[in-house]
Amino acid sequence: MATGAMLAATLLVAAPSPAASPASQPVPRILGGAAADPAATPFAAAILLQNRFICSGSLVGPRHVVTAGHCAQEKLSNLTVVTGRPDLRNLAVGQVSGIVAKYVHPDYKNKGVHDLAVFGLATPSPSPTISIAQNFEGNALTVPGQPLTVAGWGATTPFQDKPPGFLKSTLVNAVNKKQCGKVYGRGFIGSAMICAKGAPLSPGKKRSLRTSPCAGDSGGPLLGTLPTTGESRLVGLVSFGPRICGLPFAPVSYAKTFDPSGLEFLGQAIVTPLP
């Protein structure tokens, strides 16, 4: 398919896979990235459906995890959240918590935009949290060309195979929203979404696959770094991308966490008292 051709998008949610199954030596990448540094992403959260991994997320408060709206469509009684466990196969570390409340942005339900959700945890997590970028920070951090980091437990091959069970991260760059508009058409809403593309896996080759999130990385954090302090800020969540991960002409779309509607929704959900 030529660059700019319309492409059917797919939500980057994983088919349920065991969270702690035996595994061979892991391939250290999302798609062309590296095993995530636990010290750099201690806020990362894994979402399980009946003890099987489906989505990634971020701890923004001791009892609050932000993830994609499409990751919050199951019954709460079937979902749990794991924090403090970069390798989901290592049951000796981390915490598993039930979910007592969920909030999905109303625009996602009604219009398919603002792919944002917040889970309220039954048990406070001792893991560190990540700060959500304010509007002015997010705008500066997502100017086309700005480097960003994405993390998650998703698949490591272009064809969205079984997630390996350990946290990974990779670098991507914000690109002009027109690039996503050409690929996804009206499905990409620039005011509520970030368009980003990774680096070629084979530099010098025009059609090389690129570093990219993949199936299971849905809801995972897109992070910018404040130039003055070096601190990370949450600017977006993995939302949707091409059916084959890392296609050179197809950027990935991330739900903005810092646009006015997103910030208002997230702020209200976080301050709402939990049972």
SULKATA-V220042 format. One record per backbone hydrogen bond with DSSP energy under -1.0 kcal/mol. NH is the residue of the N-H (numbers start at 1). CO is the residue of the C=O. If there is no record, write none. Layout:
# SULKATA-V220042
nh=NH co=CO
nh=NH co=CO
This chain:
# SULKATA-V220042
nh=5 co=2
nh=7 co=183
nh=10 co=241
nh=12 co=239
nh=13 co=11
nh=14 co=54
nh=17 co=53
nh=19 co=51
nh=29 co=27
nh=34 co=169
nh=36 co=167
nh=40 co=37
nh=41 co=37
nh=44 co=41
nh=45 co=57
nh=46 co=82
nh=47 co=55
nh=48 co=80
nh=49 co=52
nh=50 co=78
nh=53 co=17
nh=54 co=47
nh=55 co=47
nh=56 co=218
nh=57 co=45
nh=58 co=66
nh=59 co=43
nh=60 co=64
nh=61 co=64
nh=64 co=61
nh=65 co=119
nh=66 co=58
nh=67 co=117
nh=71 co=68
nh=72 co=69
nh=78 co=75
nh=79 co=76
nh=80 co=48
nh=81 co=97
nh=82 co=46
nh=83 co=95
nh=88 co=165
nh=90 co=87
nh=91 co=89
nh=93 co=90
nh=95 co=83
nh=97 co=81
nh=100 co=120
nh=101 co=120
nh=103 co=118
nh=105 co=116
nh=108 co=105
nh=109 co=105
nh=110 co=106
nh=111 co=107
nh=112 co=107
nh=113 co=107
nh=116 co=114
nh=117 co=67
nh=118 co=103
nh=119 co=65
nh=120 co=101
nh=121 co=63
nh=122 co=98
nh=125 co=62
nh=130 co=59
nh=133 co=234
nh=138 co=134
nh=139 co=135
nh=140 co=136
nh=141 co=137
nh=142 co=138
nh=145 co=174
nh=146 co=143
nh=148 co=172
nh=149 co=223
nh=150 co=170
nh=151 co=221
nh=152 co=168
nh=155 co=215
nh=160 co=157
nh=167 co=86
nh=168 co=152
nh=169 co=34
nh=170 co=150
nh=172 co=148
nh=173 co=197
nh=174 co=146
nh=175 co=195
nh=179 co=176
nh=181 co=177
nh=182 co=178
nh=183 co=179
nh=184 co=180
nh=185 co=181
nh=187 co=184
nh=188 co=185
nh=192 co=189
nh=194 co=254
nh=196 co=252
nh=197 co=173
nh=201 co=209
nh=205 co=202
nh=208 co=205
nh=210 co=246
nh=211 co=199
nh=212 co=31
nh=216 co=12
nh=217 co=214
nh=218 co=12
nh=219 co=238
nh=220 co=217
nh=222 co=236
nh=223 co=149
nh=224 co=233
nh=226 co=231
nh=230 co=226
nh=233 co=224
nh=234 co=131
nh=235 co=222
nh=236 co=222
nh=237 co=255
nh=238 co=220
nh=239 co=253
nh=240 co=253
nh=241 co=10
nh=245 co=158
nh=247 co=244
nh=250 co=247
nh=252 co=196
nh=253 co=240
nh=254 co=194
nh=255 co=237
nh=256 co=192
nh=257 co=235
nh=263 co=259
nh=264 co=260
nh=265 co=261
nh=266 co=262
nh=267 co=263
nh=268 co=264
nh=269 co=265
nh=270 co=266
nh=271 co=267
